[in-house]
């Protein structure tokens, strides 16, 4: 599910600052290539024994991703439920408690990048 009105879509940052900020918030840059990167945050729903991933897509505006000075534009943020063996279900309903955590993380990200 794409998270509408997250407040982070369209924000910009250099790669070094974005990597540092995302790491502080618990995100990992898993997938990347020269012109785009994806940051993931694992969120566990212990009550239902399920895992969700908050994913933030970015695209390089100037430079290449191998340079810490590359400027990245944040695109959509979305959430999916982990499925076995390795996939994400973006169509299933996300519990309110998980969405509360997701919205909190996105607000923290927006705040840190706005500084």
C-alpha positions in Angstrom: 0.0 0.0 0.0 1.4 3.4 -1.0 1.3 5.8 2.0 -0.3 8.9 0.8 0.5 12.3 2.3 3.5 11.0 4.2 5.2 14.4 3.9 8.5 12.9 2.7 7.7 12.5 -1.0 9.6 15.1 -3.0 12.2 15.8 -0.2 15.8 15.9 -1.3 19.1 14.9 0.4 22.6 14.0 -0.4 23.4 10.3 -0.2 25.7 10.6 2.8 23.1 12.5 4.9 20.3 10.3 3.8 22.2 7.1 4.6 23.1 8.4 8.0 19.6 9.6 8.8 17.9 6.4 7.6 20.4 4.2 9.6 19.6 6.3 12.8 15.9 5.5 12.2 16.5 1.8 11.7 16.3 1.6 7.9 18.6 -0.4 5.8 19.5 0.4 2.2 19.0 -3.1 0.6 18.4 -2.5 -3.0 20.4 0.0 -5.0 21.9 0.7 -8.4 23.5 3.7 -10.0 20.4 5.9 -10.1 18.0 4.6 -7.4 17.9 3.2 -3.9 15.4 1.6 -1.7 15.4 1.8 2.1 13.5 -0.7 4.2 12.4 -0.8 7.8 11.3 -4.1 9.4 8.3 -3.7 11.8 7.2 -6.7 13.7 3.6 -7.3 14.7 4.1 -9.6 17.7 0.4 -10.0 18.4 -0.2 -11.6 15.0 3.3 -13.0 14.4 3.7 -11.1 11.2 6.3 -8.8 9.8 5.8 -5.7 7.8 8.3 -3.6 5.8 8.1 0.1 5.4 9.9 0.9 2.1 11.0 4.3 0.9 12.1 4.6 -2.8 14.6 7.3 -3.9 15.9 8.3 -7.3 19.1 10.2 -8.0 18.6 13.8 -9.2 22.3 14.6 -9.8 25.4 12.5 -9.6 25.6 8.7 -9.2 24.7 6.7 -6.2 28.3 5.6 -5.6 29.1 9.3 -4.7 28.2 10.5 -1.2 27.5 13.9 -2.8 24.8 12.5 -5.1 21.4 14.3 -4.6 18.5 11.9 -4.1 14.8 12.7 -4.5 12.5 10.7 -2.2 9.7 9.1 -4.1 6.8 7.0 -2.6 6.8 5.4 0.8 4.8 2.2 1.0 4.2 -0.8 3.4 3.8 -4.5 2.8 3.4 -7.6 4.8 6.2 -10.1 4.5 5.2 -13.4 2.8 7.1 -16.7 2.7 9.7 -17.3 1.3 10.6 -13.7 0.2 8.0 -11.3 -0.9 5.8 -8.5 0.2 2.0 -8.3 0.0 1.0 -4.7 -0.6 -2.7 -5.5 -0.8 -3.4 -6.9 2.7 -4.8 -4.7 5.5 -2.2 -3.2 7.8 -3.1 -3.2 11.5 -3.7 0.3 13.0 -0.9 -0.2 15.6 1.6 -0.9 12.7 0.3 2.2 10.8 0.9 4.3 13.9 4.5 3.2 14.0 4.9 3.8 10.3 3.5 7.3 10.4 5.7 8.1 13.4 8.8 6.9 11.5 7.9 8.9 8.5 7.3 12.0 10.6 10.8 11.5 12.2 12.3 11.1 8.8 10.6 14.3 7.5 11.8 16.2 10.6 15.4 15.0 10.3 15.6 15.8 6.6 14.1 19.3 7.0 16.9 20.3 9.4 
